[in-house]
Amino acid sequence: MKYQKYDYVIVGSGLFGAIFAYEMNRAGKKCLVIEKREHIGGNIYTENDEGINVHKYGAHIFHTNDKEIWDYINQFASFNNYINSPIAVYKNELYNLPFNMNTFSKLWGIKTPDEAKKIINEQITKSGIVDPKNLEEQAISMVGTDIYEKLIKGYTKKQWGRDPKDLPSFIIKRLPLRFTYDNNYFNDRYQGIPDGGYTPIIEKLLCGIEVLTSTDFFDKKEFYEKLANKILYTGPIDELFEYRLGMLDYRGLKFESEKIASENFQGSAVVNYTEESIPFTRIIEHKHFESANSEKTVITREFSTEWELGDERYYPVNDDTNQDLYKKYRLLSKSNDKYILGGRLAEYKYYDMHIVIRSALNKVQKELDCA
């Protein structure tokens, strides 16, 4: 690579970095994108296998109520009408998610919303929980004991690697109960999966922009800092400052994919396994996201893991200790105006895709306004 000046070096080719690079390129700014992985796209990367677009880092379902964002992303792909309607398995019993009248009918053999509300309220009252002190008490105080024991408790233990009694109550901020026979997981008006997967979207966003894959920014940090006027950084905020204040905590994920000589393995794209004794949290059958026409199918089992330095970071552990540490790093970042921070790792926050896009566009606008 020749030594040359860029307006922006962009660290990370995920959705945030790719949107930022695309918009800056349109504005006439010269950008260089650096990606640590061997491929672009970050966690929304998909690859085709047997005509099936496999979500390599977990299922990503686009949903939003923001028409402006929906129209924006549709510039780069056509979306199908996939509606997320996951199934939960507990001891060979099948339940619909989110918690709705189909779930309640299967649990208690009832038909009407009033019957369901009565049972839930009786269980909440019987629990005697008034001031929830932990996640278990918080969940029971909202949905009762039956739903908690079958559909929340074991899954939560696996997801967080801790007993719900040892987790803070605010982790479950809300558990929506829908008293309609509606299995649509999201309430958003606009939903779907891009035809051809997510990778072609990133390819279009980065078309005409210089991209270096399999390149670790920190291997030549000072070199890249000298190449550009500013750096858009989407990596871990604590790593940027060499962990000088300590490391932020995450939960990790492990994926085990398998190609099966069957047209249809489980009949649903997403099946959660809520029983604690089953080690994985869910099975994804990728072909159902796009109704792929294939004689074979590809499934992926997801395992939640303890995160260690060197592992991929997935879910931030948003307890008070980590939030306090993040705020200290955020304050530290304001001392260096060369850097722009954005995305889930730099902001230590779990983001849905439409929020990532909105955030990236806001960052672009702020930069252009200040230029």
C-alpha positions as a Markdown table, in Angstrom:
| # | Residue | x | y | z |
|---|---|---|---|---|
| 1 | Met | 0.0 | 0.0 | 0.0 |
| 2 | Lys | 1.4 | 3.4 | -1.0 |
| 3 | Tyr | 1.8 | 6.1 | 1.7 |
| 4 | Gln | -1.1 | 8.5 | 1.1 |
| 5 | Lys | -3.3 | 10.8 | 3.1 |
| 6 | Tyr | -6.9 | 9.8 | 3.9 |
| 7 | Asp | -9.7 | 11.9 | 5.3 |
| 8 | Tyr | -10.8 | 8.9 | 7.4 |
| 9 | Val | -9.3 | 5.5 | 8.4 |
| 10 | Ile | -12.3 | 3.4 | 9.4 |
| 11 | Val | -11.6 | 0.5 | 11.8 |
| 12 | Gly | -14.1 | -2.2 | 11.3 |
| 13 | Ser | -16.2 | -3.2 | 8.2 |
| 14 | Gly | -19.4 | -4.0 | 10.0 |
| 15 | Leu | -22.6 | -2.2 | 9.4 |
| 16 | Phe | -21.6 | 1.0 | 11.3 |
| 17 | Gly | -18.2 | 1.3 | 9.6 |
| 18 | Ala | -19.6 | 0.4 | 6.2 |
| 19 | Ile | -22.4 | 3.0 | 6.4 |
| 20 | Phe | -20.0 | 5.7 | 7.6 |
| 21 | Ala | -17.5 | 4.9 | 4.8 |
| 22 | Tyr | -20.2 | 4.9 | 2.1 |
| 23 | Glu | -21.6 | 8.2 | 3.2 |
| 24 | Met | -18.2 | 9.8 | 3.5 |
| 25 | Asn | -17.2 | 8.5 | 0.1 |
| 26 | Arg | -20.3 | 10.0 | -1.4 |
| 27 | Ala | -19.4 | 13.3 | 0.2 |
| 28 | Gly | -16.0 | 13.2 | -1.5 |
| 29 | Lys | -14.0 | 12.1 | 1.4 |
| 30 | Lys | -11.1 | 9.6 | 0.9 |
| 31 | Cys | -11.5 | 6.5 | 3.2 |
| 32 | Leu | -9.5 | 3.5 | 4.1 |
| 33 | Val | -11.3 | 0.6 | 5.8 |
| 34 | Ile | -9.4 | -1.8 | 8.0 |
| 35 | Glu | -10.9 | -5.1 | 9.0 |
| 36 | Lys | -9.3 | -7.6 | 11.4 |
| 37 | Arg | -11.3 | -10.6 | 10.1 |
| 38 | Glu | -10.6 | -12.2 | 6.7 |
| 39 | His | -14.0 | -10.9 | 5.4 |
| 40 | Ile | -16.0 | -7.8 | 5.5 |
| 41 | Gly | -19.4 | -7.4 | 7.2 |
| 42 | Gly | -18.7 | -7.9 | 10.9 |
| 43 | Asn | -21.3 | -10.0 | 12.6 |
| 44 | Ile | -23.9 | -9.7 | 9.9 |
| 45 | Tyr | -21.6 | -11.5 | 7.4 |
| 46 | Thr | -23.4 | -14.3 | 5.5 |
| 47 | Glu | -22.0 | -16.9 | 3.1 |
| 48 | Asn | -23.7 | -19.1 | 0.6 |
| 49 | Asp | -23.7 | -22.9 | 1.2 |
| 50 | Glu | -25.8 | -25.2 | -0.9 |
| 51 | Gly | -27.8 | -22.2 | -2.1 |
| 52 | Ile | -28.5 | -21.3 | 1.6 |
| 53 | Asn | -27.3 | -17.9 | 3.0 |
| 54 | Val | -25.8 | -18.9 | 6.3 |
| 55 | His | -25.6 | -16.3 | 9.1 |
| 56 | Lys | -22.1 | -17.1 | 10.4 |
| 57 | Tyr | -22.3 | -15.1 | 13.6 |
| 58 | Gly | -25.9 | -15.7 | 14.7 |
| 59 | Ala | -29.3 | -14.9 | 13.3 |
| 60 | His | -29.8 | -11.3 | 12.1 |
| 61 | Ile | -33.4 | -10.2 | 11.3 |
| 62 | Phe | -33.9 | -6.7 | 10.2 |
| 63 | His | -36.8 | -4.9 | 11.8 |
| 64 | Thr | -37.7 | -1.2 | 12.4 |
| 65 | Asn | -40.6 | 1.3 | 12.7 |
| 66 | Asp | -38.4 | 4.0 | 11.1 |
| 67 | Lys | -39.5 | 4.3 | 7.5 |
| 68 | Glu | -36.5 | 6.5 | 6.7 |
| 69 | Ile | -34.1 | 3.8 | 7.8 |
| 70 | Trp | -36.2 | 1.1 | 6.0 |
| 71 | Asp | -36.0 | 3.0 | 2.7 |
| 72 | Tyr | -32.3 | 3.7 | 3.2 |
| 73 | Ile | -31.3 | 0.0 | 3.6 |
| 74 | Asn | -33.6 | -1.0 | 0.7 |
| 75 | Gln | -31.3 | 1.0 | -1.6 |
| 76 | Phe | -28.9 | -1.9 | -1.3 |
| 77 | Ala | -31.1 | -5.0 | -1.3 |
| 78 | Ser | -34.6 | -6.3 | -1.7 |
| 79 | Phe | -36.0 | -7.7 | 1.5 |
| 80 | Asn | -38.4 | -10.6 | 1.8 |
| 81 | Asn | -41.4 | -10.6 | 4.1 |
| 82 | Tyr | -39.8 | -12.9 | 6.7 |
| 83 | Ile | -41.6 | -12.6 | 10.1 |
| 84 | Asn | -39.7 | -13.9 | 13.1 |
| 85 | Ser | -41.9 | -16.5 | 14.9 |
| 86 | Pro | -39.5 | -18.6 | 17.1 |
| 87 | Ile | -40.4 | -21.7 | 18.9 |
| 88 | Ala | -39.3 | -22.6 | 22.5 |
| 89 | Val | -38.7 | -26.3 | 23.5 |
| 90 | Tyr | -39.0 | -27.4 | 27.1 |
| 91 | Lys | -38.9 | -31.1 | 27.9 |
| 92 | Asn | -40.2 | -31.9 | 24.4 |
| 93 | Glu | -43.1 | -29.4 | 24.9 |
| 94 | Leu | -43.3 | -26.8 | 22.2 |
| 95 | Tyr | -44.3 | -23.2 | 22.9 |
| 96 | Asn | -44.7 | -20.1 | 20.7 |
| 97 | Leu | -42.7 | -17.0 | 21.4 |
| 98 | Pro | -43.1 | -14.2 | 22.3 |
| 99 | Phe | -45.4 | -15.0 | 25.2 |
| 100 | Asn | -48.9 | -14.8 | 23.7 |
| 101 | Met | -52.2 | -16.5 | 23.7 |
| 102 | Asn | -50.8 | -19.5 | 21.8 |
| 103 | Thr | -48.2 | -19.9 | 24.6 |
| 104 | Phe | -50.8 | -19.5 | 27.4 |
| 105 | Ser | -53.3 | -21.9 | 25.7 |
| 106 | Lys | -50.6 | -24.6 | 25.5 |
| 107 | Leu | -49.5 | -24.0 | 29.1 |
| 108 | Trp | -52.9 | -24.0 | 30.8 |
| 109 | Gly | -55.4 | -25.2 | 28.3 |
| 110 | Ile | -57.3 | -21.9 | 28.3 |
| 111 | Lys | -58.8 | -19.9 | 25.4 |
| 112 | Thr | -59.5 | -16.3 | 26.5 |
| 113 | Pro | -57.3 | -13.4 | 27.5 |
| 114 | Asp | -59.2 | -13.0 | 30.8 |
| 115 | Glu | -58.4 | -16.6 | 31.7 |
| 116 | Ala | -54.7 | -16.1 | 31.0 |
| 117 | Lys | -54.6 | -12.8 | 32.9 |
| 118 | Lys | -56.3 | -14.4 | 35.9 |
| 119 | Ile | -53.7 | -17.3 | 36.1 |
| 120 | Ile | -50.7 | -14.9 | 35.7 |
| 121 | Asn | -52.0 | -12.5 | 38.3 |
| 122 | Glu | -52.7 | -15.3 | 40.8 |
| 123 | Gln | -49.2 | -16.6 | 40.4 |
| 124 | Ile | -47.7 | -13.1 | 40.8 |
| 125 | Thr | -49.8 | -12.5 | 43.9 |
| 126 | Lys | -48.9 | -15.9 | 45.4 |
| 127 | Ser | -45.2 | -15.2 | 44.9 |
| 128 | Gly | -45.4 | -12.3 | 47.4 |
| 129 | Ile | -42.7 | -10.4 | 45.5 |
| 130 | Val | -43.2 | -6.6 | 45.8 |
| 131 | Asp | -39.7 | -5.3 | 45.5 |
| 132 | Pro | -37.7 | -7.5 | 43.1 |
| 133 | Lys | -34.1 | -7.9 | 44.2 |
| 134 | Asn | -32.8 | -10.0 | 41.4 |
| 135 | Leu | -33.6 | -11.3 | 37.9 |
| 136 | Glu | -35.6 | -14.3 | 39.1 |
| 137 | Glu | -37.8 | -12.1 | 41.3 |
| 138 | Gln | -38.2 | -9.5 | 38.6 |
| 139 | Ala | -39.3 | -12.1 | 36.0 |
| 140 | Ile | -41.8 | -13.8 | 38.4 |
| 141 | Ser | -43.2 | -10.4 | 39.4 |
| 142 | Met | -44.0 | -9.8 | 35.7 |
| 143 | Val | -45.1 | -13.1 | 34.2 |
| 144 | Gly | -45.7 | -15.5 | 37.1 |
| 145 | Thr | -44.0 | -18.8 | 38.0 |
| 146 | Asp | -45.0 | -21.2 | 35.2 |
| 147 | Ile | -43.7 | -19.0 | 32.4 |
| 148 | Tyr | -40.5 | -18.3 | 34.4 |
| 149 | Glu | -39.8 | -21.9 | 35.3 |
| 150 | Lys | -40.3 | -23.3 | 31.8 |
| 151 | Leu | -39.3 | -20.5 | 29.4 |
| 152 | Ile | -37.0 | -18.2 | 31.2 |
| 153 | Lys | -35.0 | -19.8 | 34.0 |
| 154 | Gly | -33.0 | -22.4 | 32.2 |
| 155 | Tyr | -32.4 | -20.2 | 29.1 |
| 156 | Thr | -31.2 | -17.4 | 31.3 |
| 157 | Lys | -28.8 | -19.6 | 33.2 |
| 158 | Lys | -27.3 | -20.7 | 29.9 |
| 159 | Gln | -27.2 | -17.3 | 28.4 |
| 160 | Trp | -25.5 | -15.5 | 31.3 |
| 161 | Gly | -23.7 | -18.5 | 32.9 |
| 162 | Arg | -25.1 | -17.6 | 36.3 |
| 163 | Asp | -28.1 | -18.4 | 38.4 |
| 164 | Pro | -30.9 | -15.8 | 37.8 |
| 165 | Lys | -30.9 | -15.2 | 41.6 |
| 166 | Asp | -27.4 | -13.9 | 41.2 |
| 167 | Leu | -28.2 | -11.5 | 38.3 |
| 168 | Pro | -29.4 | -8.0 | 38.7 |
| 169 | Ser | -33.1 | -7.3 | 38.1 |
| 170 | Phe | -32.6 | -4.7 | 35.5 |
| 171 | Ile | -31.3 | -7.2 | 32.9 |
| 172 | Ile | -34.9 | -8.1 | 32.3 |
| 173 | Lys | -36.3 | -4.6 | 31.8 |
| 174 | Arg | -39.5 | -5.8 | 30.2 |
| 175 | Leu | -41.1 | -9.1 | 29.4 |
| 176 | Pro | -44.0 | -8.4 | 27.0 |
| 177 | Leu | -47.2 | -10.4 | 27.5 |
| 178 | Arg | -49.4 | -10.3 | 24.4 |
| 179 | Phe | -53.0 | -11.3 | 25.0 |
| 180 | Thr | -53.6 | -12.0 | 21.3 |
| 181 | Tyr | -53.0 | -15.1 | 19.1 |
| 182 | Asp | -50.0 | -13.5 | 17.4 |
| 183 | Asn | -46.6 | -15.2 | 17.1 |
| 184 | Asn | -44.9 | -12.1 | 15.4 |
| 185 | Tyr | -41.9 | -11.6 | 17.7 |
| 186 | Phe | -41.3 | -8.0 | 16.7 |
| 187 | Asn | -43.9 | -5.2 | 16.8 |
| 188 | Asp | -42.1 | -3.3 | 14.1 |
| 189 | Arg | -43.9 | -2.4 | 10.9 |
| 190 | Tyr | -41.0 | -3.2 | 8.6 |
| 191 | Gln | -39.4 | -6.6 | 8.8 |
| 192 | Gly | -37.5 | -9.0 | 6.6 |
| 193 | Ile | -34.3 | -10.6 | 5.5 |
| 194 | Pro | -32.3 | -9.3 | 2.5 |
| 195 | Asp | -32.5 | -11.5 | -0.6 |
| 196 | Gly | -29.0 | -13.0 | -1.0 |
| 197 | Gly | -28.0 | -12.3 | 2.6 |
| 198 | Tyr | -26.3 | -9.4 | 4.2 |
| 199 | Thr | -22.8 | -9.6 | 2.7 |
| 200 | Pro | -23.9 | -8.1 | -0.7 |
| 201 | Ile | -25.2 | -5.1 | 1.2 |
| 202 | Ile | -21.8 | -4.5 | 2.7 |
| 203 | Glu | -20.1 | -5.1 | -0.7 |
| 204 | Lys | -22.3 | -2.4 | -2.2 |
| 205 | Leu | -21.6 | 0.0 | 0.6 |
| 206 | Leu | -17.8 | -0.5 | 0.3 |
| 207 | Cys | -17.7 | -0.5 | -3.5 |
| 208 | Gly | -14.9 | 1.8 | -4.7 |
| 209 | Ile | -13.5 | 2.2 | -1.2 |
| 210 | Glu | -10.1 | 0.8 | -0.3 |
| 211 | Val | -10.5 | -2.1 | 2.2 |
| 212 | Leu | -7.8 | -4.1 | 3.9 |
| 213 | Thr | -9.0 | -7.4 | 5.4 |
| 214 | Ser | -7.0 | -9.7 | 7.8 |
| 215 | Thr | -5.5 | -6.5 | 9.1 |
| 216 | Asp | -5.2 | -5.6 | 12.8 |
| 217 | Phe | -5.3 | -1.9 | 13.4 |
| 218 | Phe | -3.3 | -2.3 | 16.6 |
| 219 | Asp | -0.4 | -3.9 | 14.8 |
| 220 | Lys | 0.4 | -0.5 | 13.2 |
| 221 | Lys | -1.7 | 1.9 | 15.2 |
| 222 | Glu | 0.7 | 4.8 | 15.0 |
| 223 | Phe | 1.1 | 4.3 | 11.3 |
| 224 | Tyr | -2.6 | 4.4 | 10.6 |
| 225 | Glu | -3.1 | 7.4 | 12.9 |
| 226 | Lys | -0.6 | 9.3 | 10.7 |
| 227 | Leu | -2.4 | 8.3 | 7.5 |
| 228 | Ala | -5.7 | 10.1 | 8.2 |
| 229 | Asn | -7.1 | 13.2 | 9.6 |
| 230 | Lys | -9.6 | 11.3 | 11.6 |
| 231 | Ile | -10.2 | 7.7 | 12.6 |
| 232 | Leu | -13.7 | 6.1 | 12.9 |
| 233 | Tyr | -13.2 | 3.4 | 15.5 |
| 234 | Thr | -15.8 | 0.6 | 15.9 |
| 235 | Gly | -13.7 | -1.8 | 18.0 |
| 236 | Pro | -13.6 | -2.4 | 21.8 |
| 237 | Ile | -13.2 | 0.9 | 23.6 |
| 238 | Asp | -11.1 | -0.6 | 26.4 |
| 239 | Glu | -8.7 | -2.1 | 23.8 |
| 240 | Leu | -8.2 | 1.3 | 22.2 |
| 241 | Phe | -6.8 | 2.5 | 25.5 |
| 242 | Glu | -4.7 | -0.7 | 26.1 |
| 243 | Tyr | -7.0 | -1.7 | 29.0 |
| 244 | Arg | -5.4 | 0.8 | 31.2 |
| 245 | Leu | -8.5 | 1.1 | 33.4 |
| 246 | Gly | -9.4 | -2.6 | 33.3 |
| 247 | Met | -11.2 | -4.9 | 30.9 |
| 248 | Leu | -14.9 | -4.7 | 30.2 |
| 249 | Asp | -16.9 | -8.0 | 30.5 |
| 250 | Tyr | -18.7 | -9.8 | 27.7 |
| 251 | Arg | -20.5 | -13.0 | 27.1 |
| 252 | Gly | -19.2 | -15.1 | 24.2 |
| 253 | Leu | -20.8 | -17.3 | 21.7 |
| 254 | Lys | -19.8 | -20.6 | 20.1 |
| 255 | Phe | -21.3 | -21.8 | 16.9 |
| 256 | Glu | -21.5 | -25.4 | 15.7 |
| 257 | Ser | -22.8 | -25.7 | 12.2 |
| 258 | Glu | -23.9 | -28.9 | 10.4 |
| 259 | Lys | -25.0 | -29.7 | 6.9 |
| 260 | Ile | -27.8 | -32.2 | 6.9 |
| 261 | Ala | -29.1 | -34.3 | 4.0 |
| 262 | Ser | -32.7 | -33.3 | 4.6 |
| 263 | Glu | -34.9 | -30.6 | 3.1 |
| 264 | Asn | -36.3 | -29.5 | 6.5 |
| 265 | Phe | -34.7 | -30.2 | 9.9 |
| 266 | Gln | -36.9 | -28.3 | 12.4 |
| 267 | Gly | -39.6 | -26.5 | 10.4 |
| 268 | Ser | -38.6 | -23.1 | 11.8 |
| 269 | Ala | -35.7 | -20.7 | 11.4 |
| 270 | Val | -35.3 | -20.3 | 15.2 |
| 271 | Val | -35.9 | -22.8 | 17.9 |
| 272 | Asn | -34.9 | -21.9 | 21.5 |
| 273 | Tyr | -34.1 | -24.6 | 24.0 |
| 274 | Thr | -35.0 | -23.4 | 27.4 |
| 275 | Glu | -34.1 | -26.5 | 29.5 |
| 276 | Glu | -30.9 | -26.0 | 31.4 |
| 277 | Ser | -29.7 | -29.6 | 30.8 |
| 278 | Ile | -29.5 | -28.9 | 27.0 |
| 279 | Pro | -26.2 | -27.1 | 26.5 |
| 280 | Phe | -27.0 | -24.9 | 23.5 |
| 281 | Thr | -29.5 | -22.0 | 23.7 |
| 282 | Arg | -31.0 | -22.4 | 20.2 |
| 283 | Ile | -30.8 | -24.0 | 16.8 |
| 284 | Ile | -30.9 | -21.8 | 13.7 |
| 285 | Glu | -32.0 | -23.4 | 10.4 |
| 286 | His | -30.8 | -20.8 | 7.9 |
| 287 | Lys | -32.8 | -21.8 | 4.8 |
| 288 | His | -36.1 | -20.8 | 6.5 |
| 289 | Phe | -35.0 | -17.1 | 6.6 |
| 290 | Glu | -35.3 | -17.0 | 2.8 |
| 291 | Ser | -37.2 | -20.2 | 1.9 |
| 292 | Ala | -34.2 | -21.4 | 0.1 |
| 293 | Asn | -34.8 | -24.2 | -2.4 |
| 294 | Ser | -32.3 | -26.8 | -1.5 |
| 295 | Glu | -32.3 | -30.6 | -1.0 |
| 296 | Lys | -30.0 | -30.1 | 2.0 |
| 297 | Thr | -30.2 | -27.8 | 5.0 |
| 298 | Val | -27.7 | -26.1 | 7.3 |
| 299 | Ile | -28.3 | -25.8 | 11.0 |
| 300 | Thr | -26.2 | -23.9 | 13.6 |
| 301 | Arg | -26.3 | -24.7 | 17.3 |
| 302 | Glu | -25.5 | -21.7 | 19.5 |
| 303 | Phe | -23.7 | -22.0 | 22.9 |
| 304 | Ser | -23.3 | -19.1 | 25.3 |
| 305 | Thr | -19.8 | -19.0 | 26.8 |
| 306 | Glu | -17.7 | -17.2 | 29.3 |
| 307 | Trp | -15.7 | -14.6 | 27.5 |
| 308 | Glu | -11.9 | -14.4 | 27.7 |
| 309 | Leu | -9.5 | -12.0 | 26.1 |
| 310 | Gly | -8.9 | -13.1 | 22.5 |
| 311 | Asp | -12.4 | -14.4 | 22.0 |
| 312 | Glu | -15.0 | -12.6 | 19.9 |
| 313 | Arg | -17.1 | -10.2 | 22.0 |
| 314 | Tyr | -20.9 | -10.6 | 21.7 |
| 315 | Tyr | -23.0 | -9.4 | 24.6 |
| 316 | Pro | -21.9 | -6.7 | 27.0 |
| 317 | Val | -22.4 | -7.4 | 30.6 |
| 318 | Asn | -24.4 | -4.3 | 31.5 |
| 319 | Asp | -24.1 | -4.4 | 35.3 |
| 320 | Asp | -23.2 | -1.4 | 37.4 |
| 321 | Thr | -19.5 | -2.2 | 37.6 |
| 322 | Asn | -19.1 | -2.5 | 33.8 |
| 323 | Gln | -21.2 | 0.6 | 33.1 |
| 324 | Asp | -19.1 | 2.6 | 35.5 |
| 325 | Leu | -15.9 | 1.4 | 33.8 |
| 326 | Tyr | -17.3 | 2.1 | 30.3 |
| 327 | Lys | -18.2 | 5.7 | 31.4 |
| 328 | Lys | -14.6 | 6.2 | 32.5 |
| 329 | Tyr | -13.3 | 5.0 | 29.1 |
| 330 | Arg | -15.8 | 7.2 | 27.3 |
| 331 | Leu | -14.6 | 10.2 | 29.3 |
| 332 | Leu | -11.0 | 9.3 | 28.4 |
| 333 | Ser | -11.9 | 9.1 | 24.7 |
| 334 | Lys | -13.0 | 12.7 | 24.7 |
| 335 | Ser | -9.4 | 13.8 | 25.3 |
| 336 | Asn | -8.5 | 12.7 | 21.8 |
| 337 | Asp | -10.5 | 14.5 | 19.0 |
| 338 | Lys | -8.8 | 12.5 | 16.3 |
| 339 | Tyr | -11.0 | 9.5 | 17.1 |
| 340 | Ile | -14.7 | 9.1 | 16.4 |
| 341 | Leu | -16.3 | 6.2 | 18.3 |
| 342 | Gly | -19.3 | 4.3 | 17.1 |
| 343 | Gly | -21.0 | 0.9 | 17.1 |
| 344 | Arg | -21.7 | -1.8 | 19.7 |
| 345 | Leu | -18.1 | -2.4 | 20.8 |
| 346 | Ala | -17.0 | 1.2 | 21.0 |
| 347 | Glu | -20.2 | 2.1 | 22.8 |
| 348 | Tyr | -20.4 | -1.1 | 24.9 |
| 349 | Lys | -24.1 | -1.5 | 24.0 |
| 350 | Tyr | -26.2 | -4.2 | 22.2 |
| 351 | Tyr | -27.6 | -2.5 | 19.1 |
| 352 | Asp | -30.3 | -3.7 | 16.7 |
| 353 | Met | -29.3 | -3.1 | 13.1 |
| 354 | His | -31.7 | -0.2 | 12.4 |
| 355 | Ile | -30.3 | 1.6 | 15.5 |
| 356 | Val | -26.8 | 1.1 | 14.1 |
| 357 | Ile | -27.7 | 2.6 | 10.8 |
| 358 | Arg | -29.4 | 5.6 | 12.4 |
| 359 | Ser | -26.4 | 6.1 | 14.7 |
| 360 | Ala | -23.9 | 5.9 | 11.8 |
| 361 | Leu | -25.9 | 8.4 | 9.8 |
| 362 | Asn | -26.0 | 10.8 | 12.7 |
| 363 | Lys | -22.2 | 10.5 | 13.1 |
| 364 | Val | -21.8 | 11.3 | 9.4 |
| 365 | Gln | -24.0 | 14.3 | 9.6 |
| 366 | Lys | -22.2 | 15.6 | 12.6 |
| 367 | Glu | -18.9 | 15.3 | 10.9 |
| 368 | Leu | -20.1 | 17.0 | 7.7 |
| 369 | Asp | -21.7 | 19.8 | 9.7 |
| 370 | Cys | -18.4 | 20.5 | 11.5 |
| 371 | Ala | -16.3 | 20.3 | 8.4 |
